């Protein structure tokens, strides 16, 4: 049987990255092998994001390119999956009639059946003529919250999808994601996630432990637990509620797992038992991604964020008191409806006060169907949004540089992930010239600290996949540079062979 090729492009958050990994595992059981060239693929799937308009514009741009590719190869199957498929399936069909299948994030287990549906339609001669037949699997009722007793994954098929983990094609399982919950109940006025991923549902802790053990057996050393509001994890088990801090303890106890991270946390639900778990469990990394979105209480109220700046700052102070040296990151939206100059200055003051390791900054973009879209005018000009975004970028670059410079001279534990981007680019350049590549000890490696700082250093290839002690020698706003400490245990094991 000739090999079938699939091109799968992922846009958006870590949840989409995990979804794509699982979808690719499904497709490989159907005989599809991944390719980086969409023009030669038999199946093209775009895993999409709807959080901002720019993300959706990128999808339509790619679909335009695929339209031309499909004209040359009409047997190609094109699928759009993820949040954008769920939010605007009608719009996709109108603007991109070349699409053959649509699948929302809660129905990804049905993709094999959708592909077979498209193939069957073509065999019957129906999809080659108007009207174009599109295979669709979507959820539509996302306007409700589930009672606490029902906040579990009620669909065994989609739970089996999460448990279907296999080693990825490139064999890289050093760092892996585990989804601990689906959906979100917050309904922040700017956010489309509750409408695309549904109500909050936590997965059974026994299955999460099972999945983590499977990953450990495959070679995973670092696990990141994923949830839209991961710290609100709650599951009723044998008459007792298992909350997130206890889940961290169970994952921490798994042999072979060396590091545990989690994203993304919601400030209004964050409790001290989680901070105590970070402090007391050696494998849980001292890193906290805690989005606030704005430093203005007036804006937070308009966003329906359910906490105040004072509450957030108190939480930050408790985190630093309980976990000295904890590394902090956050998300901010600039130019939200009605944002004044004073609101913007309060956001800058908060960043200066907290002094994050890094932040993720976004210009507000109206999302159809959200409360802000229905009730609040998008009254901040794009030019002003750009200027305010630039203010945050400039301030955070200074904060990040100071954060990194304070680490110069320290020894840090790094999980070595592979070659640095510069080393990979150099290799690709040499290969493009037809030169044979022979990696040398002086080539750059990269990895991350427990606090999620990126470190670049020189060392042998055999360090990849190991923990290494690195002495930080210099810093930029984005990266730490260092050298391998000579008494590093992993280096001793390497050089003693």
HUDANOR-V541712 format. One record per backbone hydrogen bond with DSSP energy under -1.0 kcal/mol. CO is the residue of the C=O (numbers start at 1). NH is the residue of the N-H. E is the energy in kcal/mol with one decimal. If there is no record, write none. Layout:
co->[CO	CO]
nh->[NH	NH]
e->[E	E]
This chain:
co->[4	5	5	6	7	9	13	14	15	16	17	18	19	20	21	22	23	24	25	27	28	31	33	37	42	43	44	45	46	47	48	52	53	54	55	56	57	58	59	60	61	62	63	64	65	66	67	68	69	73	77	78	78	79	80	81	82	83	84	88	89	90	91	92	96	100	101	102	103	104	107	108	110	111	112	113	114	115	116	117	118	119	120	121	122	135	137	140	147	148	150	151	152	155	156	157	158	159	161	168	171	174	174	176	178	180	182	188	189	192	192	193	193	198	201	204	205	206	207	208	209	210	211	212	213	214	215	221	221	222	223	224	225	226	229	230	235	237	240	242	243	244	245	246	247	248	249	251	254	259	260	261	263	264	266	267	271	272	273	274	275	276	277	281	283	285	286	288	289	293	296	297	298	299	300	303	308	309	310	311	312	313	314	315	316	317	318	319	323	327	328	328	329	330	331	331	332	334	336	340	341	342	343	344	345	346	347	348	349	350	351	360	362	367	370	371	372	377	381	382	383	384	385	386	387	388	389	390	391	392	393	394	395	396	397	398	399	400	401	402	404	405	407	410	412	414	415	416	418	420	421	422	423	424	425	426	427	428	430	431	440	443	444	445	446	446	447	448	449	453	454	455	456	457	460	461	463	466	468	469	470	471	472	474	479	480	481	481	483	485	488	489	490	491	492]
nh->[33	42	43	35	45	47	17	18	19	20	21	22	23	24	25	26	27	28	29	32	31	4	6	40	77	7	79	9	81	11	83	56	57	58	59	60	61	62	63	64	65	66	67	68	69	70	71	72	73	76	44	100	101	46	103	48	86	87	88	92	93	94	95	96	99	135	80	137	82	107	110	111	114	115	116	117	118	119	120	121	122	123	124	126	125	102	104	142	150	151	152	202	154	159	160	161	162	163	164	171	173	221	222	224	226	203	201	191	372	195	196	196	197	184	182	208	209	210	211	212	213	214	215	216	217	218	220	258	259	176	261	178	263	180	232	233	242	240	237	235	247	248	249	250	251	252	253	254	257	223	285	225	227	230	269	270	274	276	277	278	279	280	281	284	260	287	327	329	265	333	300	301	302	303	305	189	312	313	314	315	316	317	318	319	320	321	322	323	326	288	357	358	290	360	292	293	362	364	339	344	345	346	347	348	349	350	351	352	353	354	355	332	334	370	374	375	376	379	385	386	387	388	389	390	391	392	393	394	395	396	397	398	399	400	401	402	403	404	405	406	407	408	410	472	470	468	448	465	446	424	425	426	427	428	429	430	431	432	435	434	443	459	420	457	417	418	455	415	452	449	480	447	482	445	463	464	466	416	414	485	412	483	409	481	476	456	473	474	471	488	492	493	494	495	496]
e->[-2.9	-1.8	-1.9	-2.2	-2.9	-3.1	-1.6	-2.4	-2.5	-2.7	-1.9	-2.3	-2.7	-2.7	-1.7	-1.9	-2.5	-2.0	-1.2	-2.3	-1.4	-1.3	-2.2	-1.1	-2.5	-2.8	-3.2	-2.5	-2.8	-2.4	-1.3	-1.2	-2.7	-1.9	-1.2	-2.2	-2.0	-2.1	-2.6	-1.7	-1.5	-2.3	-1.7	-1.1	-1.7	-2.7	-1.5	-1.1	-1.5	-2.3	-3.0	-3.1	-1.5	-2.4	-1.9	-2.6	-1.7	-2.6	-2.6	-2.1	-2.1	-2.0	-2.5	-2.8	-2.1	-2.6	-2.3	-2.1	-1.6	-1.8	-2.5	-1.5	-2.1	-2.4	-2.0	-2.0	-2.2	-2.5	-2.5	-2.4	-2.2	-2.1	-1.7	-2.2	-1.1	-2.6	-2.6	-1.2	-2.0	-1.6	-2.5	-2.5	-1.0	-1.7	-2.4	-1.4	-1.4	-1.6	-1.1	-2.1	-1.1	-2.6	-2.1	-2.5	-3.2	-2.7	-2.7	-1.6	-3.0	-1.1	-1.0	-1.0	-3.2	-2.3	-2.8	-1.7	-2.4	-2.0	-2.5	-2.4	-2.6	-2.0	-2.1	-2.5	-2.3	-1.4	-2.6	-2.5	-2.3	-2.6	-2.8	-2.3	-2.3	-2.8	-2.4	-1.6	-3.5	-1.7	-3.9	-2.0	-1.9	-2.5	-1.6	-2.0	-2.4	-2.5	-1.2	-1.6	-1.2	-2.3	-2.5	-2.6	-1.3	-2.3	-1.5	-1.1	-1.4	-2.6	-1.6	-2.2	-2.1	-2.6	-2.4	-1.4	-2.5	-2.0	-2.4	-2.3	-1.7	-2.5	-2.5	-2.3	-1.7	-2.3	-2.3	-2.2	-2.1	-2.9	-2.2	-1.9	-2.3	-2.5	-2.2	-2.5	-2.2	-1.7	-2.8	-2.5	-1.9	-2.5	-2.9	-1.1	-2.7	-2.6	-1.1	-2.7	-2.1	-2.7	-2.5	-2.2	-2.3	-2.1	-1.7	-2.1	-2.3	-2.0	-2.1	-2.2	-2.2	-3.0	-2.6	-2.5	-2.8	-2.0	-1.8	-2.4	-2.3	-1.8	-2.3	-2.3	-2.0	-2.5	-2.5	-2.3	-1.8	-1.8	-2.3	-2.6	-2.3	-2.8	-2.2	-1.5	-2.3	-3.3	-2.2	-2.2	-2.5	-2.5	-3.0	-1.8	-1.7	-1.3	-2.1	-2.9	-2.9	-2.8	-1.2	-2.9	-2.8	-2.3	-2.6	-2.1	-2.1	-2.6	-2.3	-2.2	-2.6	-2.2	-2.4	-1.7	-2.0	-1.3	-1.5	-2.2	-2.1	-1.5	-2.9	-2.0	-1.6	-2.2	-2.9	-1.8	-2.2	-3.8	-1.9	-1.9	-2.3	-2.7	-2.9	-2.6	-3.0	-2.0	-3.0	-2.8	-2.9	-2.7	-2.9	-1.8	-2.9	-2.0	-2.2	-2.2	-1.6	-2.8	-1.4]
